Amino acid sequence: MNDLHHKIEETFAALKPRLKEKPEVGIILGTGLGGLAREIKADYAVPYQEIPHFVHSTVESHAGQLHFGTLGGKRVMAMQGRFHYYEGYTMQEITYPVRVMKALGCRAMLVSNACGCVNPLYKPGDLMIMDDHVNLLGDNPLIGPNDDRLGPRFPDMSEPYSRRLIALAEQVALEIGVWVQKGTYVAVPGPNLETRAEYRMIRAIGGDVVGMSTVPEVIVANHCGLEAFGISIVTDEGFADCLKPASIEHILKTAAEAEPKMTKIMSGLIERL
């Protein structure tokens, strides 16, 4: 963990001279959801390969750039593309950008993702505000020695997603006339989609949607003291008794169609922070 602290200092030293002002909000944009970056009044964008200790995004639709600028009247830094466990990265590598957000001055982290639904009341194109999660990744970014400078050994997870931010986002959605669900996100390793039996299990343990990301970043956000907010776009159905094949092309198309609604909610939420 001392090595991690040293790496964060090196990344901070590389990015700090470029900042006009320190960012207040960190944003992570998931599969097919990079369009929010276009709404940012940008100062500049940095490819991940130019940032010390950042790994590279290898997934289709993840541009792999870190944007700095203004959105909703707030200074933001936004990851246009995230890292996933199934890409072969460690949990520490996946969550490293969250550590950098905290070091640069962010007070909150907003994260988005695409997901499949197991709740029969949900349908593709729906937005779901995350109010809880289940970690089925089989790993945790906090395993190993703890550095108290970065966060406590045993962080509390009774409120992994900020109730304050959830309430603000629900108010934004109401004002702009966008229907949102609210539920539990279950994270699995991937990269394959789930079997019928796995979808049944996910629903049985209380899941509403399932995806392959987000939970590691939220764990680290809670560890280092960032308020966390998560929103999912439902792109496909995981109903075991009538399961149909899903394709990445269909997932990306559905995400793109629903993204403008998500962008309005995220922008409105940031404005109210």
Buried (B, 14 or more C-beta within 10 A) or exposed (E): BEEBEEBBEEBBEBBEEEBEEEBBBBBBBBBBBBBBBEBBEBBEBBEBEEBBBBBEBBBEBBBBBBBBBBBBEBBBBBBBBBBBBBBEBBBBBBBBBBBBBBBBBBBBBBBBBBBBBBBEEBEBEBBBBBBBBBBBBEEEBBEEEBBEEBBEEEBEEEBBBBEEBBEBBBEBBEEEEBEBBBBBBBBBEBEEBBEEEBBBBBBEEEBBBBBBBBBBBBBBBBBBEBBBBBBBBBBBBBBBEEBEEBEBEBBBBBBBBBBEBBBBBBBBBBEBB
